[in-house]
Amino acid sequence: MQFYGGIEAGGTKVVCAIGAGPHDMRAETRFPTTTPEETIANVVGFFQKHQRNYDLSSIGIASFGPIDPTPSSPTYGYITNTPKPGWANFNFAGTIREIFDMPIGFDTDVNGAALGEHRFGAAQGLDTFVYLTIGTGLGGGGMVNGKLMHGLLHPEMGHMFIPHNWDADPYAGWCKFHGDCWEGLAAGPAIFDRWKKKGQDLPANHPAWELEAHYLALGLINIITTLSPQRIIMGGGVMEQHQLFPLIHDRVRSLLNGYIQSSKILERIDEYIVPPALGSRAGVLGAIALAEMAAQK
């Protein structure tokens, strides 16, 4: 039986796993994302510990970014101009390949989670969909016509610009590059900056959630009208506040104002904008799916 290694590398934590799918996971661990040296040492230690029991075919990496996912590029496999201290221009995939000498799959964390949902979760049977994660940052990925989204580099949906009513919300935004882009207004740190509490510590009826739903819906309108996805999956720590989903559904329908004539939006929007079926495991299962794809090349 073939086993694959998966590395879900987020900005705050790393999850490593060995398995063949959601119902056959043999080992798993998680630890904080610190310096590249310490983080890679933890990754290597995990896989070396379990290699004697499981003969790995390949390893997949679903990484925070920005990254270089273009195989023909001299910096393929690198984390590029991330603001995370110490990680800019780090050769992530190359480092893991050099140590383990096996095929390495590499993509963004959101594309990885999208692939996980496509293989095992809420995007099964779809060929054009979007996966969004709203947490420490705000990122988007997915598939178009059955292929993971790439192009010049990879999607940076969190950095689109959305309307900002400065009178209603004078917050300047927290994005280090763009201030009040979508991520700057709607990611977890923006909630904390405005209200001086983490989202998980705010009650369900707090005004923060109406504002958050409004901003998230504005970005979703851009995605719906641009990419026409068959489904939008929304994960990440902020979306664990499940009261957000009905607020977002109502706001999206209101903003579209009947323009998109689809029953999925007009009548069944709760089946169109959904949480991940895999929950918090979407990313690491996507990394395992990336490893499987790498092994087959």
Residue pairs with C-beta under 8 A, 6 or more apart in sequence:
1 20
2 20
2 57
2 292
2 295
3 18
3 19
3 20
3 26
3 54
3 55
3 56
3 57
4 18
4 19
4 20
4 56
4 57
4 58
4 59
4 60
4 288
4 291
4 292
4 295
5 16
5 17
5 18
5 47
5 56
5 58
5 59
5 60
5 288
5 291
6 15
6 16
6 17
6 18
6 19
6 59
6 60
6 62
6 284
6 285
6 286
6 287
6 288
6 290
6 291
7 14
7 15
7 16
7 43
7 59
7 60
7 61
7 62
7 63
7 96
7 284
7 287
8 14
8 15
8 16
8 17
8 62
8 109
8 112
8 283
8 284
8 286
8 287
9 33
9 39
9 61
9 62
9 63
9 64
9 92
9 109
10 33
10 64
10 109
10 135
10 136
10 283
11 33
11 64
11 84
11 136
11 137
12 32
12 33
12 136
13 30
13 31
13 32
13 33
14 30
14 31
14 32
14 33
14 39
14 42
14 43
15 28
15 29
15 30
15 283
15 284
16 28
16 29
16 30
16 42
16 43
16 46
16 47
16 284
17 25
17 27
17 28
17 29
17 284
17 285
17 287
17 288
18 25
18 26
18 27
18 28
18 47
18 50
18 54
18 56
19 25
19 26
19 27
19 28
19 288
20 288
21 119
21 120
21 285
21 288
22 120
22 278
22 281
22 285
26 50
26 53
26 54
27 46
27 50
27 53
27 54
28 284
29 46
31 39
31 42
33 39
33 64
33 84
35 86
36 86
36 87
36 90
40 95
40 96
43 96
44 99
47 56
47 59
47 100
56 100
56 102
57 102
57 103
57 291
57 292
57 295
58 102
58 103
58 104
58 105
58 291
58 292
58 294
58 295
59 96
59 100
59 102
59 103
59 104
59 105
59 291
59 294
60 104
60 105
60 106
60 112
60 286
60 287
60 288
60 289
60 290
60 291
60 292
60 293
60 294
61 92
61 93
61 96
61 104
61 105
61 106
61 107
61 112
61 287
61 290
62 107
62 108
62 109
62 111
62 112
62 113
62 283
62 284
62 286
62 287
62 290
63 79
63 92
63 106
63 107
63 108
63 109
63 112
64 79
64 82
64 84
64 108
64 109
64 137
65 79
65 80
65 82
65 108
65 109
65 139
65 154
65 156
66 79
66 80
66 81
66 82
66 153
66 154
66 156
67 77
67 78
67 79
67 80
67 92
67 106
67 107
67 108
67 153
67 154
68 75
68 76
68 77
68 78
68 80
68 153
69 76
69 106
69 107
69 108
69 111
69 150
69 153
69 154
70 76
70 150
70 153
75 89
75 91
76 93
76 106
77 91
77 92
77 93
77 94
77 97
77 104
77 106
78 89
78 90
78 91
78 92
78 93
78 94
79 87
79 88
79 89
79 90
79 92
80 88
80 89
81 88
81 89
82 88
83 176
83 177
92 106
93 104
93 106
96 104
97 104
103 291
103 294
103 295
103 297
104 291
104 294
105 287
105 290
105 291
105 292
105 293
105 294
106 290
107 115
107 141
107 148
107 154
107 290
108 139
108 141
108 154
108 155
109 133
109 139
109 283
110 131
110 132
110 133
110 139
110 140
110 141
110 142
110 155
111 131
111 141
111 142
111 148
111 149
111 154
111 155
111 286
112 141
112 283
112 286
112 287
112 289
112 290
113 131
113 133
113 141
113 235
113 276
113 282
113 283
113 286
114 123
114 129
114 130
114 131
114 141
114 142
114 143
114 148
114 233
114 286
115 143
115 148
115 286
115 289
115 290
116 278
116 281
116 282
116 283
116 284
116 285
116 286
116 287
116 288
116 289
117 123
117 124
117 129
117 131
117 233
117 276
117 277
117 278
117 282
117 286
118 124
118 126
118 129
118 143
118 289
119 285
119 286
119 289
120 277
120 278
120 285
120 289
121 233
121 276
121 277
121 278
121 282
121 285
122 231
122 233
122 274
122 275
122 276
122 277
122 278
123 129
123 131
123 142
123 143
123 231
123 233
126 143
126 230
126 231
127 143
127 144
127 145
127 146
127 230
128 142
128 143
128 144
128 145
128 146
128 227
128 228
128 229
128 230
129 142
129 143
129 229
129 230
129 231
129 232
129 233
130 140
130 141
130 142
130 157
130 223
130 227
130 229
130 231
130 232
130 233
131 140
131 141
131 142
131 232
131 233
131 235
131 276
131 282
132 138
132 139
132 140
132 157
132 232
132 233
132 234
132 235
132 236
133 139
133 140
133 234
133 235
133 236
134 186
134 187
134 188
134 216
134 234
134 235
134 236
134 237
134 238
134 239
135 187
135 188
135 236
135 237
135 238
136 187
136 188
136 189
136 237
137 158
137 183
137 187
138 157
138 158
138 182
138 183
138 186
138 187
138 236
139 155
139 156
139 157
139 158
139 183
140 155
140 156
140 157
140 158
140 223
141 148
141 149
141 154
141 155
141 157
142 148
142 149
142 155
142 227
142 229
143 149
144 227
149 155
157 182
157 219
157 223
158 181
158 182
158 183
158 187
159 175
159 177
159 178
159 181
159 182
159 183
160 181
160 182
160 219
160 222
161 178
161 180
161 181
161 182
162 181
162 182
162 185
162 215
162 218
162 219
162 222
163 218
164 173
164 180
164 185
169 185
169 194
169 211
171 180
171 185
171 190
171 193
171 194
172 179
172 180
173 179
173 180
173 181
173 184
173 185
173 190
174 184
174 187
174 189
174 190
174 193
175 181
175 183
175 184
178 184
182 215
182 218
182 219
184 190
185 215
186 212
186 215
186 216
186 219
186 238
187 238
188 198
188 199
188 236
188 237
188 238
191 198
191 199
191 202
191 208
191 212
191 238
192 198
192 199
194 208
194 211
195 202
195 206
195 208
199 208
199 212
199 237
199 238
199 241
200 237
200 240
200 241
202 208
202 209
204 241
204 243
209 241
209 243
209 244
209 247
210 247
212 238
212 244
212 247
213 244
213 247
213 248
213 250
213 251
214 251
216 234
216 244
216 248
216 251
217 248
217 251
217 252
217 255
218 255
220 232
220 248
220 252
220 273
221 252
221 255
221 256
223 229
223 232
224 232
224 252
224 256
224 260
224 265
225 260
230 264
231 271
231 272
231 273
231 274
232 272
232 273
232 274
233 274
233 275
233 276
234 245
234 248
234 273
234 274
234 275
234 276
235 275
235 276
235 279
235 280
235 282
238 244
239 245
239 275
242 275
245 270
245 273
245 274
245 275
246 270
248 273
249 269
249 270
249 273
252 265
252 269
252 273
253 265
253 266
253 269
256 265
258 266
264 271
264 272
265 272
276 282
278 285
